[in-house]
Structures are given as structure tokens and as C-alpha cells.
Amino acid sequence: MRAADVPLIERDHELAVLDSAVTRSRRGAGQLLLVEGAPGLGKTALLAALRHRSEAAGCRVLQARSDESEGGFPYGVVRQLFECWLASTAPEERRRVFRGPAGPALRLFEYGPQDAPAGPDPALYSGDRQHVLLNGLYWMCVHLAERRPLALLLDDVWWGDAPSLRFLHYLATRLDSQPILLGVTTDPAQRGPWGSGAHTVASLPAAELLRLAPLSAAGVRAWLGRRLGERAGTALVDACHQATGGTPFFLRELIDELAAADPPDGGQFVDQLGALVPGLAPPRVVHGLRRRLRALPAPAVALVEAMAVLGTEPGLTYASGVAGIDPGSVAGALGALVDAGLLQPDLPPRFLYPIVRAALYHSLPATRQNAVHARAAHVLAAAAAPVDDVARHLLHADVAGNRDAVALLRRAARQAIADDRPTAAVTYLTRAVQEPPAPGDEVTVLAELGRAELRARMAAAVDHLGQAMELSADPVERGTIGLDLAQGLVAADRVEEAVTLLQQLRKEVVDLDETLGDRLDTALVVAARQASHLRSVATQRLSELARTDAVGPGAARLLALEEPAAALRRGEPASRIGELTEKALAEVFADGVASYDHEVSAQLWCRVAAVLVCCDLLGDAEQLLTHALADAEGTGASIAADSYRAVRAWVRYQRGRLAEAETDARHVPDRVDGAGLRSPMAVFAVGALTSVLTARHELDAAAAVVRTHDFSASTRRSAIYVPVLFARGRLHGALGDTDTAVEDILHGSRLMEDWGLRDATLLQTLDAAVLLSRAGRTEAARAMTERVLPRARAFASRRVIAAGLRARGLTAAPGSAVRYLEEAAEMLADSEARLDYATVLVDLGAGLRRCERWARARRTLNNGLAVARRCGAWGLVTAARSELSAMGIRVRVTEAGAGALTSQERRVAALAAEGIRNRDIAQTLFVTVKTVEWHLSRAYRKLGITSRHELPKALARQRATAA
């Protein structure tokens, strides 16, 4: 981009001064205009603007630019300024300009036979003869300005040669009453060979001084907007402003570099541009900085390179130690770096802008980078710096088989794990493996790497844990590593391999370590239950444990919690199963201390929660999962935490706590998608989210969830997949595809029945009957209901009985229908299943309306409407409003205000209320733009508004109401 093309942002005052100077010079009032600023602030661009304005005003414009090569050539700048005009002017014009006192100046531009300037003899540079030459040049300018005002523009004046600078000073002091504009740019921090002459010109009283400042954040936004249009989002603006300090040259180079990285139609990639900025080092910035370094003394270069490697604000002691310079040289080196515009003039030393540090760092050859990083690690370790700081440099040092480096990287990894930064731990341990560790430590380091990868949900965990186990000859060590490997295999959907491994390890540790054997038994049973063809393995091992006189605490817990599940399979009543579950939990936690043992038992606790749900103990199920989740998160068991959160989302949906269910459900897919490993319980999150969106009548979004989150063929054949099948059935029912809906629900029921869980399918089967009834297939619905009702009565769950009464009511004649629905509503009135209750109330209200029992219908529908609103079930709210409208009753359209916003909706709405655009919100929250739009549309509906301009007031009203 040429200087003329650089957008002049936040330069209105400067441009006004330029216009004024041009106008005054045309009127005969000579002007001396100095544009001062650090490199890159736009001095050249402003001088280009002055040229355009002068030409537009009819001025003759002559321009020159100084550089390092000019200083050794007397009058080199003057010749550059006038030679082009001389080469193109007619002889008559030349005679006119060099007449009278201007004549001596002609000798400066005369050329000999070899086309080299004959120039004045050396005597002209001193004494009276120099004055005659300067006076001649002055009169030459006066004569040039006789017919047209003259604008002389000189860029980077500090590099000019001494005679040229003396002429500029001479001319500047004699501009009064002459239509001459002299415009120069200068950098007060630069020291050319004749810098004092430049500063003399700049210090003249007649000079109009324009000191350029960096662009503000708003200026950077406007600048980027000119270049990138809609892509100039807040995150990108902030990143660019921080990196460049608002320096236009750096901005231009940075954006050119981003443009090279941003493919056309980059889509979501464009949203991530801001994240790329800190690591960019544009080539022209690098070359410019290296050129400045060449002029600096060796200690200054070594110091600034050390600072670039150490980071943005290193301690001086560290920096000088890494640079290897004498303490007495530090002050001089710092001064030179400040004068060169690389560091800020304060302590502790800091780079002028982050882009300067990035450019310097990337300008170092790889071998030098690695060497400086190695020195940095040594200096920091000797100074007992934080282990993370030392390890960061070891990552970039050459591999050297350094045992101390391995130990330090392992310490850093342990600290990262303690800080819940498993990805950082993986990075450190990967480097430790590459070092490599001592032969005796190889198994330990590989195991530590695999466990860190397991926490980070990385598929590589399986490989590294497998390598560690194969290298180990100690059965107990193999068994300990194998427990983690089995967890990774299950999360990778390789359940059969996990079961085979656990069986093998159990044989290896028999009689060697009872505690480990106990944990292996638990892991084996839990894993074998994940696949239908492996259930016999679990059953056999449980039978063996039950016949053992003394079992470990894990096996005892397993056996205790197996009894309620067995009772469910036997078809015992819900109340009895609930009693058994509560008794088992009381025994397991008899000492009041929770021992969840997440790595091997996460699915066990999820299974217990599911049994509690079958017994209508929804609150107990949520409480169990919440406690287990807190414990898992506290110990860094990320895959177990995903399991608990996923099943809790499913429980919360059934309790009618849709906003909280959505928060849990969205967290799980967001954390596992693309990570390589995921909890087998993720199906519950997908099922819950699909069900929540269906209940809100956001059917396109629900369909997108089912379509986006796919599972393996083995999972889809397993009973574990039924939450998705049941949710998909509800979705198809809402879409009007009754056949597909019923098939999905019945398919899920068959999978459950294959596992001996017939009574756990009663609710869903009755849902299928309701779908058939709503589709007008009354006989089929009635037949399905009557077939299920005996089992429902025997199971005696209030939710199941109420569902049966509802299904019977929807297939019965109007009078009987009301009676059945009234009984169902009464049964659910104090139930924790508030969504079920709201659904029955709306159905009852509709039945009462059809029986023309208007007053009671109205009360019931309003009650159902209120419960549905509290649940956030907007589809049910709409149904209730339609029934009320059919009676001529108007209901205000609302979705419970801002209190009904989910946590994600609230975050999106708050950011939008601050004026942040959707693309930037998406980048901030690490979601897609479509997700932001979707959350906003829901927030608008709940808040009763139609645009983002209304958000601030709507949210303020909500806060005031809450207060």
C-alpha cells in the first residue's frame, strides 16, 4: 500500500493545519510546517496529503526524501529536491529562475561530460562563498515562486547532509512575504549523522509543529473498517490495537499479513483473526527492525534479543543474564534501545509495542532462538523462577537428553494439572518424552503424559498409556496404568478392548494388590455393561463377587448398588426400588464421606441416578449427580464430569428445569466435540438438549442438534442410545411425522427391554400412544395404552400412572377424558416432574373447554400456562394460549421476561446490549455466529422486544425488578 493509500484516521486537526498552511502560503505568507512523530505514525502519509492539497491549490510541488545514503554527499538533498524540475524545464525558464542573485546556485546543478555533477568547488562550502551559494538557492526558490506558489516537501529530514540542512535553515528564516511552503517530517528520537542540523530547523520559532500521536482504539476500529469492512470486529480491533499501539504502519503490515492467512470466503475462520494477531511478525516490520539493530552496539542487540525471547516485560536481571552482558553495560544498552524506538523509556523495560517484540523474536534464526531459550531456562531455574516460566523456555530449547530438564518439565506438568490446565501439562510432558527421560523413568513419564491427555480428552491418551503399560514389567504398575487406559478405551468407543484388557490385568494382580484388584473389578463390571454382547461378562463377575466372603470396598459398593437395578429388572414396584436405592446409598456413604472413584465408577453413579428417576426420585437423582460432579471437577476427572453433567441435563429436563438442563447439555457437546474422547453418557446430553428445544418449539434447532452430534454404530445399537431415540421421537412428533416418532420411541423401548428394563420404558411407550392419539389414530393409541396399563399399575410410579391416565383420557370420550385427566393432574400436583404436570394441566383445560366448562377450563389453562412458563416450555405455553384464545380470552405474549433467559442467552444478550456485533460475540464465547443469532432471537422473544437496540432497557428493567 502506498503512502497515499493509507487512510488518514484521527488526523482531522492535522489536515486542517495543512489546508491552512497551503492557503496562507498562496497568499504570500511563507510557511514552515514540521510533522513530527515516531516511525510508522503516518508522517509520510500526511506529507503525501500535503502534496495533493498543494497541487490542487495550483502550487508547484518539489519533493525529496532523505535516507542513510544521503549524509555523505554535500547538497545531496538539495539536488534531489530540484533536479527533476531542472531536467524538465525549458532554457528560458531556467534563465529566468537563475537570474541575478540566484546565479551562483546554478553551479550546484551543472554536470560534467561523465554525467556526474561538476558541482561547486569545496571553497563554496565555507565562509563567504557558502553564504553566496545559500543565498543563490534562496533566490532560486523566490524566482520559482513568482509565477506559482512553491511547496518544498522533505521526508525524513534527519538523514539529510549538513549543507542541505543549512540551506533549509537559511530558507526557513526568510520565508516571510514569500509564497513558499516548506514541509518536512522528522523523528525527534532519530540521530542521523547531521541530526543537529535537523533539530535546528525544527526549533525555529516560525515552525508550525504537528506532533503525531498513535491511533486510539476507536481510531484503530475506523482504520480497520476502511480495510476490512464488516470483518473488523471488536476482538480483532482490540488485538490489533494492543499489538501495534495504534501505529498505522504496523496496522497496515499486520492486516496485509492477516489477509494472506485469511482465505476468501473463510467463513468461521474470519471470526478467529483476532487470535492470530499476537503471533504475527510482518516481514517489512521484521526487516525494518533488523535494520535498526544493525546500527546498535552489540550489548544492546544481545539485550533486546534476550528480552524478545523472555517475553514482553522481563526483569532486567534476567534479561542481562540471558544476554550475557556486563552489568555496567546495561544502562547504555537500554538507552540505545529507547533511542532506537524499540523500548519504552521507563522501568521495568518494555517493548514499545508487542508487535516489535514479535518481529524481533521471529527475526532470530531458529538455532539462535533455541540457544537463547536454553540460556533463559538456565538463568530462570538458577534464580528459582516459577516452574512454568522455566518450562516454557525448555519447550523451545534443543533436545539434549538433559535429565534435569525432564524433571523440571514434569514438575511444571504437575503444577498445570493442579491448576486445571491439562493441555499445558500435555505440552510439557510431550517435550519431556522427547528429551528423553532416563530409562528407569520412561514408563512413569509416558503414563503421566497419557493421564494428562485423558484429562484433556485427547485420543493420544490411549496410545501413550498403552505404550507405558507395555514397557512396564511390574503387574501392579501395569494394572494402575491399565485402569486409566481402560477409561480411555471406553471413551474412544472401544469397549470390547477395554473389557479384555481389564480381564487380563485382573488375572495379573491377583493376590498382589487387593485394592487395585477391587478397582479393576469395578471397572470391568461398569465397562462390560456398556455393550449388550458383553453384559454376560458383568453378570458373571458380579456373581463371583457375591459368592466371595470378603470383598473390597469397591466391590461392596458395586454389589450394594446392583440390588436396586436388579429389582428394576425383576419388575418390582417403584416404591420398593426407591427404598432399595436409598438404602444402598446410605450403606455406601455410611461414614459420610463420598468415595466416587470416578475413573472406574462414573457410569455406575449415572446408572444409580437413572434408577432414581424411574422411581420418581428426580430431586435425589439431581442431588447425587451434583455432588458427584463437584467431586469430579475438584479432582480433574473431566470425562467423569462430562458424564455427570450429561445425565444431570436429562434429569433436569424431566424436572421441568429447562434452562438449567440446556446449560448442562450444551456444556457437554461443546467440550467433547472434536476432542477425540468423550463420555459414553454424552447421549444423555444430546437427548436432553433435543428435548429442551422441542419443548420450546425450536424444532429446527432441535433437528440440528440430532443431525450434528452423531454416535458410532455400536452405540446406536446399544440401550445407552435410548435418550437420543426418545428425544428424536418427541421431535418427530412435534414436526407431525407420527410414524417416525412412534418408531423411534418403540425402537428405544425394545433396546431397553433387551436389557431387561421393561418398566423403564413405560413413560415413553405411553408418549407414543399420545402421539398416535393426536394424529387421529385413536384405536391404535387406545390399544397401545390398554396393553401398557397393567404394567404401569404394577410398577406404581406416579409419573407412569399419570401418563397412563393421560393417554387414556386423550383416547376417551369428552366426559370420561376429563375424569382421567383430572386424576392425572391430581397425581402430579406435588410431583417434581413439573413439565409433566404442566402438560396434563393444558390437556385437562382443553378437555374442559370442549365440555364447555368455561370457568374451570380458564382456571386450569391459566394454571398450566403459569407452570409451563416457569419451566420455559414455550411450545406448551403457545398451546395453552391457543386454548384460551379459543374461549375469547386474550393472554399477553410473554415468556417470563429476562428471568427465563438461559445463562448463555443472558451472556449473549448482555454483550449485544453493549453494542458488540454478533461476529465478535461468537468469537468471545467460542460459538458460531448462527448460535449467537439463535440465542438473540430467543432472548428477544422472552423479553418482548424486536431488536438489539431495545436490549439495554429490557435488561435494566429486569435487573431493577430482581432488585
Secondary structure, 3 states (H helix, E strand, C coil): CCHHHCCCCCCHHHHHHHHHHHHHHHCCCCEEEEEECCCCCCHHHHHHHHHHHHHHCCCEEEEEECCHHHCCCCCHHHHHHHHHHHHHCCHHHHHHHCCHHHHHHHHHHCECCCCCECCCCHHHHCHHHHHHHHHHHHHHHHHHCCCCCEEEEEECHHHCCHHHHHHHHHHHCCCCCCCEEEEEEECCCCCCCCHHHHHHHHCCCCEEEEECCCCCHHHHHHHHHHHHHHHCCHHHHHHHHHHHCCCHHHHHHHHHHHHHHCCCCCCHHHHCHHHHHHHCCCHHHHHHHHHHHHCCCHHHHHHHHHHHHHCCCCCHHHHHHHHCCCHHHHHHHHHHHHHCCCECCCCCCCECCHHHHHHHHHHCCHHHHHHHHHHHHHHHHHCCCCHHHHHHHHCCCCCCCCHHHHHHHHHHHHHHHHCCCHHHHHHHHHHHHHCCCCHHHHHHHHHHHHHHHHHCCECHHHHHHHHHHHHCCCHHHHHHHHHHHHHHHHHCCCHHHHHHHHHHHHHHCCCCCHHHHHHHHHHHHHHHCCCHHHHHHHHHHHHHHHCCCCCCHHHHHHHHHHHHHHHHHHCCCHHHHHHHHHHHHHHHCCCCCCCCCHHHHHHHHHHHHHHHHHCCCHHHHHHHHHHHHHHHHHHCCHHHHHHHHHHHHHHHHHHCCHHHHHHHHHHHHHHHCCCECCCCCHHHHHHHHHHHHHHCCCHHHHHHHHHHCCCCHHHHCCHHHHHHHHHHHHHHHHCCCHHHHHHHHHHHHHHHHHCCCCHHHHHHHHHHHHHHHHCCCHHHHHHHHHHHHHHHHHHCCHHHHHHHHHHHHHHCCHHHHHHHHHHHHHHHCCCCCHHHHHHHHHHHHHHHHHCCCHHHHHHHHHHHHHHHHHHCCHHHHHHHHHHHHHCCCCCCCCCCHHHHCCHHHHHHHHHHHCCCCHHHHHHHHCCCHHHHHHHHHHHHHHHCCCCHHHHHHHHHHHHHHHC
